[in-house]
Amino acid sequence: MDSLSRHLLDKVLFGIDLRSLAMMRCTNRSLNSHITHDPYFNSEYFSLIESGLFHISSTYRSNLLSYHPFRDSRSTRITKTGLKECHILGSCSGLLLLFIDDCLCVVNPITEKFRFLNNSRMMEFDRVTSHPKPVCQGNKKHIGFAVDQIGRATHGFKLVRMFSDLVYGERKYRFEIYAGDSWRLSKTVITCPASDLDYDRMKSPVYFDGSVHWLRQDGSIVAINLETEHARLIPIEFPHGLSLKALFAAGDGNLVLVSATKEVIYVYALEDILSDPKWVLVTQIRNVVPLDETRRDYRSVEAYDGKCLVLVSKKNDNRVIHVYDLSANKWKVMGSIPEVDANRDVFKFTPSMSNVVGLDQILASDDYRISTLSSIMGLINGKTSSETVEKQLRKRMAEAGTKKLVRQVRPKLFKAKRLIL
């Protein structure tokens, strides 16, 4: 492709799916430079990529995985596996934060790179004192997930886990931060009036403008800046009439609350966050999703980013996914998710092939966790079966393990040879 003009090269690359494009970066240095560093190509190519909705429903015996690309409802992919327990804890910049069989894992399903993380000291302490699992339904919303650009074409990720104590009627928050390859306890401590986290409105902590934010039941927000580790309480109350099933998210350059009623969906933006924080109504969307109150049906807002809104309703034994395009002012049905059980995780996911520092872990080729990762990778990239992905991944792990062993043994052989001579 070196002989092609830039116009023709871009035309060819625009027609290639993201996973194949990621693989092409490894074949040619100039091609890798063009894909990675050319601002026009990146802007145009990623404008063609649509987000999707990734869903996991867990039971004691199996996991139901599904991925619903927003662009084409016919591309919905659903698979049922007998794999280990798996939960989604967050999604940020093309990466997923998962909890697989008692371990946190950060993975890019497109580049097929990942890292399993050691549990922090406080997670292990909680396992001993209060719950056998370091992450469970009750505390998985304590972990914030952030991805930032750290170089021209390189990204890095951080995790922050908040834990708290109730002391004399006040809530004292502390933080553990994962950066590089280890956890450490931050020196930051913040004391606030007592209030629990709002698990109903907060799907997960929201990363926005360099800080991770936790919503509390009294409407206030706890935030910590991951660069400075400065934490603070944002004193604010909920907008009047806010639904219990409202969504706390980020979109259009603001933190937002999205509240759905029977007739209208209201979007509130948090303005003047540093000086005089207040919720301001910025958008009203007509709710056309039917609701049969006699059958105890329900609707919940699952995702919002300023471009689209995702609403999930219950109908019979299925959950129906409705997507509203804000620019086109149009609703459409994306598909449905079978009703499995209450342990469900639904997150918006936007594919990316960015180079992320730290996602280079090598597992033993027979590691059982590869099967779970392969199922997720194969489901999202949509071009390769999970069985094929698993076979390729195990082969890659075996080859990488052999190379690592050679690198470890070679200096020892060289030293032994010198001693003999």
SVG drawing of the C-alpha trace seen along z (x, -y; Angstrom):
<svg xmlns="http://www.w3.org/2000/svg" viewBox="-54 -30 92 56">
<polyline fill="none" stroke="black" stroke-width="0.4" points="0.0,0.0 3.0,-2.3 2.4,-3.2 -1.1,-4.4 -1.9,-8.1 -3.2,-9.3 -6.7,-9.8 -6.8,-6.2 -5.2,-4.8 -7.8,-6.4 -10.6,-5.2 -9.3,-1.6 -8.8,-1.9 -12.3,-3.4 -13.8,-0.2 -11.9,2.0 -13.4,3.0 -11.7,1.9 -10.2,5.2 -8.6,5.8 -7.3,2.2 -5.7,2.9 -4.0,6.0 -2.8,4.0 -0.8,1.7 1.6,4.5 2.4,5.2 4.0,2.0 5.8,-0.8 4.5,-3.6 1.0,-2.2 1.1,-2.1 2.3,-5.7 -0.6,-6.8 -3.2,-5.0 -1.9,-6.1 -0.8,-9.6 -2.7,-11.1 -5.3,-13.5 -7.5,-13.6 -7.6,-9.8 -8.4,-9.3 -11.1,-11.9 -12.8,-10.6 -12.4,-6.9 -13.7,-7.1 -16.6,-9.2 -17.8,-6.2 -17.6,-3.9 -20.8,-3.6 -21.1,-2.7 -23.0,0.3 -24.6,1.7 -22.7,4.5 -24.7,6.6 -23.9,9.5 -26.6,11.3 -25.1,13.7 -26.6,16.8 -24.9,19.4 -24.5,21.7 -24.0,19.5 -23.5,16.0 -25.6,14.5 -23.6,12.0 -25.0,9.7 -23.7,6.8 -26.1,4.4 -24.4,2.0 -26.4,-1.2 -26.0,-1.6 -27.6,1.6 -30.2,3.5 -29.7,6.5 -26.2,6.9 -27.2,7.8 -25.1,10.7 -26.1,12.9 -24.3,15.8 -24.8,18.0 -21.8,19.4 -21.0,21.7 -18.0,19.7 -17.0,18.3 -18.9,15.5 -18.3,12.2 -19.5,8.6 -18.9,5.3 -17.8,2.6 -17.1,-0.2 -16.4,-1.2 -14.1,-4.0 -12.4,-5.0 -12.7,-1.6 -11.7,0.4 -13.8,2.6 -13.3,3.0 -14.5,6.5 -14.6,8.7 -13.9,12.3 -13.7,15.1 -12.6,12.9 -10.2,10.8 -10.4,7.4 -9.5,7.3 -9.0,4.4 -9.4,5.5 -9.6,3.9 -11.8,6.4 -10.7,5.0 -6.9,5.2 -7.4,8.3 -5.0,7.0 -5.7,7.2 -4.4,7.2 -5.7,9.0 -5.1,6.9 -4.2,8.0 -6.7,7.1 -5.9,4.2 -5.1,4.6 -8.5,3.2 -10.3,5.5 -8.7,8.5 -9.5,7.1 -13.2,6.8 -13.1,10.3 -12.0,11.6 -14.2,9.3 -17.5,8.8 -17.8,10.6 -16.1,13.6 -15.7,11.8 -13.6,8.7 -16.2,7.3 -19.9,8.0 -23.3,6.4 -22.9,4.3 -19.5,2.7 -18.8,2.9 -19.9,-0.7 -17.1,-1.9 -14.5,-1.4 -14.0,-4.2 -12.3,-3.6 -10.4,-6.2 -8.5,-6.3 -6.4,-9.3 -4.0,-10.1 -0.4,-10.2 1.4,-10.5 0.8,-11.4 -0.7,-7.9 -0.6,-6.3 -3.1,-6.0 -2.9,-4.9 -5.6,-3.7 -6.2,-4.2 -8.6,-2.7 -9.7,-4.3 -11.6,-2.4 -13.4,-4.4 -14.2,-3.0 -15.8,-4.7 -16.5,-4.6 -19.4,-6.1 -17.8,-8.0 -19.9,-10.0 -22.6,-10.6 -20.2,-11.7 -19.0,-9.7 -15.2,-9.5 -14.0,-8.5 -10.6,-7.1 -9.2,-6.0 -7.0,-3.3 -5.5,-4.1 -4.2,-1.6 -1.6,-3.2 1.3,-1.6 1.1,2.0 0.1,1.7 -2.4,0.4 -1.5,-2.2 -3.4,-3.9 -3.9,-7.6 -3.2,-10.1 -6.4,-11.9 -9.2,-11.7 -12.5,-13.6 -15.2,-13.9 -18.8,-14.7 -22.3,-14.7 -23.6,-11.2 -25.2,-9.9 -25.0,-6.6 -24.1,-6.2 -27.1,-6.4 -27.0,-2.9 -30.3,-3.4 -29.2,-6.4 -25.5,-5.6 -24.7,-2.8 -21.0,-3.3 -18.8,-6.2 -18.5,-8.7 -15.1,-9.8 -15.3,-13.4 -12.7,-16.2 -9.9,-14.3 -12.0,-13.3 -14.1,-10.3 -17.5,-11.2 -19.8,-9.3 -23.4,-10.3 -24.9,-10.2 -28.5,-9.7 -28.8,-13.3 -27.8,-14.6 -24.3,-15.6 -21.3,-14.3 -17.9,-13.1 -15.1,-13.7 -11.4,-12.9 -9.0,-14.2 -6.7,-11.3 -3.8,-13.6 -3.6,-15.7 -5.6,-13.3 -7.5,-16.2 -11.0,-15.1 -14.0,-17.2 -17.7,-17.2 -19.9,-19.0 -22.8,-20.2 -25.9,-20.1 -29.5,-18.8 -31.4,-16.8 -33.7,-18.6 -37.3,-18.7 -39.3,-15.6 -36.3,-13.5 -37.1,-9.9 -35.7,-7.2 -34.4,-5.4 -32.6,-8.5 -29.2,-8.0 -26.0,-9.7 -23.6,-10.1 -21.5,-12.5 -22.4,-14.1 -22.0,-17.3 -19.2,-18.5 -21.1,-18.2 -22.1,-15.8 -25.8,-15.0 -28.8,-13.4 -31.3,-11.8 -34.8,-11.3 -37.6,-9.4 -41.3,-9.9 -44.2,-8.3 -44.4,-11.2 -41.1,-13.0 -37.4,-12.3 -35.6,-15.2 -31.8,-15.8 -30.2,-18.0 -26.6,-19.3 -24.5,-20.3 -23.3,-23.8 -20.8,-26.0 -19.4,-22.9 -16.5,-24.8 -18.2,-27.9 -22.0,-27.6 -23.1,-24.1 -26.6,-23.7 -28.7,-21.3 -30.1,-23.0 -32.7,-21.5 -31.1,-21.4 -33.1,-18.9 -36.6,-17.4 -37.3,-14.3 -40.8,-12.9 -41.0,-9.4 -42.7,-7.2 -41.7,-3.9 -45.0,-2.2 -45.5,-1.3 -48.2,1.1 -48.6,0.2 -51.1,2.9 -48.4,5.5 -45.8,3.8 -43.6,3.2 -40.7,0.8 -38.4,-1.4 -34.9,-2.4 -32.3,-4.8 -29.2,-2.7 -26.9,-5.1 -26.5,-8.7 -23.6,-10.6 -25.1,-13.7 -25.4,-11.9 -27.8,-9.1 -29.9,-7.9 -30.6,-4.2 -33.8,-3.2 -34.6,0.4 -38.1,1.5 -39.5,4.8 -42.0,6.7 -43.2,10.1 -40.0,12.1 -37.6,9.8 -35.9,6.5 -36.4,4.3 -33.6,1.8 -34.8,-1.6 -32.2,-4.1 -32.9,-7.8 -30.7,-9.7 -30.6,-13.3 -29.3,-14.8 -32.0,-13.1 -34.7,-13.4 -35.7,-9.8 -36.4,-6.6 -35.6,-3.1 -35.7,0.4 -32.3,2.0 -33.4,5.5 -34.1,7.4 -32.3,9.2 -33.8,12.3 -34.8,12.0 -32.2,14.1 -32.0,12.8 -31.5,9.6 -27.7,9.7 -27.4,7.8 -24.8,5.3 -25.5,3.0 -22.9,0.5 -22.4,-1.6 -19.2,-0.7 -17.3,-2.6 -14.6,-0.5 -11.1,-1.8 -7.7,-0.5 -5.6,-3.0 -2.3,-1.8 -2.8,-1.5 0.2,-1.1 0.0,2.0 -2.3,4.2 0.4,6.6 -0.1,9.4 1.0,13.0 -1.0,15.9 -0.3,19.6 -1.7,20.9 -4.0,23.2 -5.3,20.5 -9.1,21.0 -9.8,17.3 -8.8,17.1 -12.2,18.7 -14.1,15.9 -12.0,13.2 -12.4,14.9 -16.1,15.0 -16.2,11.2 -13.7,10.4 -15.4,12.5 -18.8,11.1 -17.8,7.5 -15.6,7.6 -18.3,9.6 -15.9,10.8 -14.4,13.9 -16.1,16.6 -15.1,16.8 -13.7,20.3 -11.3,18.9 -10.4,16.0 -9.7,18.4 -7.5,20.6 -5.5,17.6 -5.2,16.1 -3.9,19.4 -1.4,19.6 -0.2,16.1 0.1,16.7 2.2,19.9 4.5,18.0 4.9,15.1 5.6,17.4 8.3,19.2 10.0,15.9 9.9,14.7 11.5,18.0 14.3,17.6 15.0,14.0 15.3,15.2 17.5,18.2 19.8,16.6 21.8,14.4 22.4,17.4 23.6,19.5 25.9,16.7 27.3,16.4 27.8,20.1 29.6,20.1 32.0,17.3 32.8,19.3 33.6,22.4 35.9,20.4"/>
</svg>
